[in-house]
C-alpha cells in the first residue's frame, strides 16, 4: 500500500541524513572536522593550467633500430650469409648480402624469429625491408611504428601521472588525445612553470666513469660548473636500477642533495664499479648533462649513495621526484598551454549558482501553484535531492566542472518531472476510484514504469557519456547520473512517505490535488 513499514522509514531517513551529512562538509573548515572530504572544483571553476603534450618518438625509433644490430648480425652469421657495407642510420639498417632470397625467407620466418618477433605473436612483422639488387634496407613497418608509439604513449602517461601525483596536485586530469598527444589539466595549480620543467625532462639517468681513453669510446659532456669532461660511452648503471630517491642535506657540507637506493642488481653493479675504480671520478649524467662528478674515495657496497651538486632544496626535491617516477621513453613537447585565472573560475561559479537558484525558485513556485500541499512535498523532495546529490559527490570526492553544474540544473528539472508524472496519474485515478488511499497507491504504482523508463534511459546516456567522454563531458555525466539515482530515491521513497502522512491523516473531502 501507500505507507511504509517502520523499518523502511528508518532506512529512508537514515540514508538521507547520512548522505546529507557529507554535503555539509563542503561548508566547513577542513581544520575543524575529522572527515576531510569535499567536492573538488575543476579547472574551469577554480582556475589552473592546461597543457597539451606530444610525444616525440623519433629518438626511440632510432634507439630501437640500433638494438636490432646484434640480433641481425647473429642471424646472418648463424645462416652463413656474408654481408658488406653495413651501415646504421637514424631509422634504418642497410647492408649488402650475397644471398638475398635466403635472407628474405629468414627475415619473415615464423620459427623462433628473434629479429622480427611479432610474426610469432601477432602474425605481423615489426620490421620491413626493401631489396634493390643485393642491397638490403631494413626499417620499421607501420605495425612496428604503431607498436612503438602506443607503448611510448602509455608509458609516458603513467610517468606523467606519477610526477604530477608526487607534486601533490589534487584531482588532475591526464588523458590520451589522439595517437601522440597527452592532455593534462591541473586545477588550482599555483606554480605551472615547475610542472612544465618536470614534464619537459625525460630524466634519463646513468652513471659513467670519467676517462680520457676508453675502448667503448668517449663522449665530451659539460659538468655542473661548466667544465668539459670526457666520459666513457659505457654505462656502468642506469636509472632503471633505482628503487627510491629522496631529498636530503649533505652531512659534510649541509647542502641540499639527493640520496638514492638501488635494487639488488644495481647494488652489485655499483659496488663492483666503485671497488675497481677507487680514486677515479664517476659522472652522474641526467639527460646528457653531468649533474655531479664526485671522486670515488672508497668502495660503495651498501646499495645506496648520494648525488650532490649546486642544488637548491627545491631542485633536489624535483630531481628526487624525477628519479622516483622513472624516465620518460621519449621527450615531451608542449604543443598548447593555457592558464585559467581564479577570477574567471569565480565568475563561472557565480553564474552557475545564480542559474541554479533562479531555476530552483521558479520550479518551487510552479509546483506550489499547481499542486498546493503536494507541491510543497515535491519541493521538499527536490531540496533533499540536491542535498543528497552534493553528498554523494562529496563521498566520491568528485570534480565539479561548469558542465557538471549544468547537470545539476538538469537534475532539478528531471526531479520535478518525476513528481509531475506521479501527481497527474493520481489525478486520473481520483476520477474513478472511490477510496482516496487506493487512488494514491495506484497512482504511484502505475506511474512507476513511466518514471523508471524515462530516468533509466537518461542514465544509460550518462553512462555512455562517462565511458567515452572526457574532461568536462565526464563531469556532466557524473552529476547527471548521480542526480537520476537520487531523484528516484527522493520521489519514490521520501516524497511517497510524506504523501502517505497527509493522505492517511486527512478525510476524503479535505484532499485537493
HELIX and SHEET records of a PDB file:
HELIX    1   1 UNK A    6  UNK A   24  1                                  19    
HELIX    2   2 UNK A   25  UNK A   27  5                                   3    
HELIX    3   3 UNK A   30  UNK A   32  5                                   3    
HELIX    4   4 UNK A   43  UNK A   46  1                                   4    
HELIX    5   5 UNK A   58  UNK A   78  1                                  21    
HELIX    6   6 UNK A  100  UNK A  107  1                                   8    
HELIX    7   7 UNK A  118  UNK A  122  1                                   5    
HELIX    8   8 UNK A  142  UNK A  167  1                                  26    
HELIX    9   9 UNK A  192  UNK A  199  1                                   8    
HELIX   10  10 UNK A  239  UNK A  241  5                                   3    
HELIX   11  11 UNK A  264  UNK A  276  1                                  13    
HELIX   12  12 UNK A  313  UNK A  325  1                                  13    
HELIX   13  13 UNK A  342  UNK A  396  1                                  55    
HELIX   14  14 UNK A  402  UNK A  430  1                                  29    
HELIX   15  15 UNK A  436  UNK A  468  1                                  33    
HELIX   16  16 UNK A  472  UNK A  489  1                                  18    
HELIX   17  17 UNK A  490  UNK A  494  3                                   5    
HELIX   18  18 UNK A  495  UNK A  503  1                                   9    
HELIX   19  19 UNK A  508  UNK A  510  5                                   3    
SHEET    1   A 2 UNK A  40  UNK A  41  0                                        
SHEET    2   A 2 UNK A 399  UNK A 400  1                                        
SHEET    1   B 4 UNK A 173  UNK A 177  0                                        
SHEET    2   B 4 UNK A 181  UNK A 187 -1                                        
SHEET    3   B 4 UNK A  48  UNK A  56 -1                                        
SHEET    4   B 4 UNK A 331  UNK A 340 -1                                        
SHEET    1   C 4 UNK A  83  UNK A  88  0                                        
SHEET    2   C 4 UNK A  92  UNK A  97 -1                                        
SHEET    3   C 4 UNK A 135  UNK A 140 -1                                        
SHEET    4   C 4 UNK A 127  UNK A 132 -1                                        
SHEET    1   D 4 UNK A 237  UNK A 238  0                                        
SHEET    2   D 4 UNK A 205  UNK A 209 -1                                        
SHEET    3   D 4 UNK A 281  UNK A 286 -1                                        
SHEET    4   D 4 UNK A 289  UNK A 295 -1                                        
SHEET    1   E 2 UNK A 218  UNK A 222  0                                        
SHEET    2   E 2 UNK A 228  UNK A 232 -1                                        
SHEET    1   F 3 UNK A 242  UNK A 249  0                                        
SHEET    2   F 3 UNK A 256  UNK A 262 -1                                        
SHEET    3   F 3 UNK A 304  UNK A 308 -1                                        
END                                                                             
